[in-house]
Amino acid sequence: MNTRWLLKMARWAQNPPSPAKVKFVLGIVVLCLALAAYEHFYGWPDALTPNRDVHRGYKP
């Protein structure tokens, strides 16, 4: 860990972020984890997978 990170942590310890900002960041982290868990257990939906053959001139 370099000195810049230590100084940043010291500054955060002296002036912590507001509770609203902490809740906002934690909410984003929880949303990302929920999406990752959904994809892990249910897989990526076929409707969201791009069709690569469209750009190559593929015609069925």
C-alpha positions as CSV (number, residue, x, y, z in Angstrom):
1,M,0.0,0.0,0.0
2,N,1.5,3.3,-1.0
3,T,1.5,6.6,1.0
4,R,-1.3,8.1,-1.1
5,W,-3.8,5.5,0.1
6,L,-2.7,5.9,3.7
7,L,-3.3,9.7,3.5
8,K,-6.7,9.2,1.9
9,M,-7.7,6.7,4.6
10,A,-6.6,9.2,7.3
11,R,-8.6,12.0,5.6
12,W,-11.7,9.7,5.5
13,A,-11.2,8.9,9.2
14,Q,-11.1,12.6,10.1
15,N,-14.0,13.6,7.8
16,P,-16.2,10.5,7.2
17,P,-18.8,10.6,4.5
18,S,-22.5,11.3,5.3
19,P,-24.8,8.4,6.2
20,A,-26.8,9.0,3.0
21,K,-23.7,8.6,0.9
22,V,-22.7,5.4,2.7
23,K,-26.3,4.0,2.1
24,F,-26.1,5.0,-1.5
25,V,-22.8,3.2,-2.1
26,L,-23.9,0.1,-0.2
27,G,-27.2,0.1,-2.2
28,I,-25.2,0.0,-5.4
29,V,-22.9,-2.7,-4.1
30,V,-25.9,-4.8,-3.1
31,L,-27.6,-4.3,-6.5
32,C,-24.4,-5.4,-8.3
33,L,-24.1,-8.5,-6.1
34,A,-27.8,-9.3,-6.7
35,L,-27.4,-9.1,-10.5
36,A,-24.2,-11.3,-10.3
37,A,-26.0,-13.9,-8.2
38,Y,-29.0,-13.9,-10.6
39,E,-26.7,-14.4,-13.6
40,H,-24.8,-17.1,-11.7
41,F,-27.9,-19.1,-10.8
42,Y,-30.1,-18.5,-13.8
43,G,-27.7,-17.7,-16.5
44,W,-27.5,-15.0,-19.1
45,P,-30.8,-14.5,-21.0
46,D,-30.7,-15.4,-24.7
47,A,-32.6,-12.2,-25.6
48,L,-29.7,-10.1,-24.3
49,T,-27.1,-12.0,-26.2
50,P,-26.0,-10.1,-29.4
51,N,-26.3,-11.9,-32.7
52,R,-22.8,-11.9,-34.1
53,D,-23.9,-13.2,-37.5
54,V,-25.8,-10.1,-38.4
55,H,-22.7,-8.2,-39.2
56,R,-21.1,-11.0,-41.2
57,G,-23.9,-11.1,-43.7
58,Y,-25.4,-14.3,-42.4
59,K,-28.8,-15.1,-43.9
60,P,-30.7,-18.2,-42.7
